[in-house]
Amino acid sequence: MDKLSYYTYGLTVAFLVWTASALPAHATPPAVQTEPAPSRVGQSEDQPAPLRLNTIIVTASKLEESLAQTTYAVTVLTREEIIQRQTTDVFEQLREVPGLTFVPSGGRGGTTSLFTRGGESDHNLILIDGVKVNRAGGAFNFNDLTTLGVGRIEVVRGPQSALYGSDAMSSVIQLLTPRGQGPAHATLGFRMGNPDTFEESAGVSGGTSLYGYNLAIGRVDSEGLLSINNDFSNTTLAARFDLDPHDTLQLMTTVRYIDSRFHFPTSSGDRIDRRDNMLDPRAYTDNRRLILGPRAVYQPVAWWRHSLQLGLLYDWQTYRDPQDEGIDFGAYVSRDRQYRLSADYSSDFFLPVLYDISPVFTLGGSVESEHYDQKTTHSGLVASRNAQSFYSQLRLAWCDTLFVTSGFRVDDAFTYGTHVNPRVSAALVLPGLNTKLRGGYSQGLKAASFYENFSNSAFSRGDPNLKPEESRSWELGIDQPLTLAGLDAALSLTWFSTTHKNLIAYTFTDAPAPTFLNVERTRSRGLEAGARAALPYGFSVRGSYTYLEARVLDGPASGAYVKGGALIRRPKHVGSLTLNYTGARLNANFHLYLKGNVSEYSFASGGSVLHDGYERADIALSWLLFEDRWGIRALTLEGKVKNLFDADYQEVVNFSSAETTFLTGFRAEF
């Protein structure tokens, strides 16, 4: 435990002892007095653009707090914004968030990785209604994650392991399903376009003060970019059920099931394999994920609240590549499944106000058990592991002017032992100007994957004693709301500096020595800028820009990691601009995405090459045909054009990206 951890721990214990003697039985949660909290736990609070600073978020601290009071770099995407852009794939919507860079390989359904603030692609914790959905070791493929049933997306940038544990090295991204409310109503959607693409969705929701339900099902089919073996299909089921039997008790269960298949004819790039007539006609992957997340919140008295979040992730993956003469050396099949059972309990103490300081103290603990079972044509691997943790957090608010959040988490894992991760951050709102100055320090960690820990084949040997990967990050930021005649805007700027150490790399060693070692160290620094504004006559605009410097400080001197060299797939410059018009019947949305030159690894040269950036524009139009007619509440025609100006670009070297594509259809509400 380092000095900062001891300091944070000492302050936390001292404060708890002091409040234990001062706490009256009638203490009232300051959040009830000062914050517009949702009426139900986890309820979505969508806001029209621009995003209001009093929007309630929950991911940054596991407590209801407004954007105006949070001490972290946070971005919230609303359901309205998703509908305006007609976005089906989550990663396409998240391209608007500063600090995030997505790298899809080829066409729709290809492997889609996320790099945040220069971190690795497995450094992002993904939550769906509080349930962790990363594979063991942090990996997450965004290729089949859709916006079906999503009411809001919250993104917290920077290490968040003090609250969330392993995998929260660079960011936490949470998809929240809204609670069903009001009389039963249904939605039906259909779109079609090129290349032989079809999207269908249907949903029903409703509820009362006692219960709520929200169910949706969606299907995507696309032929893909290539004429040989490039189809993609995805079926998603999303549901949320609520029961509030008493004012003091709320029960909620969320379910999401994803079943996708992607046919891919190349692993090295279609621009190479097409030239050499080496496209594989039959290789494909099947992916299925089941996410189940029961949650209970019980608040027997005003000053004490209990929360229990259970989670189940069941993940199946199958890769098949039958032998094709002249293309494959032989047939290959890989089947792996893994599941995670988790439980997280926390107590929130809304402590008495003292000298106008409103404190909220949180104590919590979690346990998780992971199991992995892989069988391939040549080998197999079966392993299990578990981890336990304890965490605490103290949030102080003074006169809606100064906000301080501090905490730490102790993780004890079967594979990497005991580690402590602290974080502390503060925000000061300047009176009159409403300028918010914020800053903080935080640490993150990520456990090794099962393969890195336990593999035992002719090509690789894992090490069960690998250290967890770690990150340490500082950030400073400023948020400025602006309200002028006919203009309502919000601006933000964040500087960050992060060091990653003990990064795990594959190294060539003689058996039986481990081939996975903690040998890499990197550093990333940069600036993130964001802006939103509501303009006159129904117009609104939002934009983001990220400047990043990501360097290798130490490593195994492989082609991809050269000491002093730039990290691959982390562009220096990334930006986006979205202009939206909302009229009585017409909604028009124009989106521009810009990605600068980036270092990429080339197998042909055996080293890094500078890969060209690109600009891509999309446009989405919708027209309300009518309302309240023939039993239909509203019928809207929709149309979207991706890559409007037919830019010729590659996200990954030698992998083609889509030319101009069209989608058109309708959305009906009943």
Secondary structure, 3 states (H helix, E strand, C coil): CCHHHHHHHHHHHHHHHHHHHHCCCCCCCHHHHHCCCCCCCCCCCCCCCCCCCCCEECCCCCCCEECCCCCCCEEEEEHHHHHHHCCCEHHHHHCCCCCEEEEECCCCCCCEEEEECCCCCCCEEEEECCEECCCCCCCCCHHHCECCCCCEEEEEECCCHHHHCCCCCCEEEEEECCCCCEEEEEEEEEEEECCCEEEEEEEEEEECCCEEEEEEEEEEEECCCCCCCCCEEEEEEEEEEEEEEECCEEEEEEEEEEEEEEECCCCCCHHHHCCCCCCCCCCEEEEEEEEEEEEEEEEEECCEEEEEEEEEEEEEEEEEECCCCCCCCCCEEEEEEEEEEEEEEEEEEECCCECCEEEEEEEEEEEEEEEEEEEECCCEEEEEEEEEEEEEEEEEEECCCEEEEEEEEEEEECCCEEEEEEEEEEEEEECCCCEEEEEEEEEEEECCCHHHHHCECCCCECCCCCCCEEEEEEEEEEEEEEEECCEEEEEEEEEEEEEEEEEEEECCCCCCCCCEEEEEEEEEEEEEEEEEEECHHHEEEEEEEEEEEEEEEECCCCCCCCCCCECCCCCCEEEEEEEEEECCCEEEEEEEEEECCEEEEECCCCEEEEECCEEEEEEEEEEEEEEEECCEEEEEEEEEEECCCCCCCCCCCCCCCCCCEEEEEEEEEC
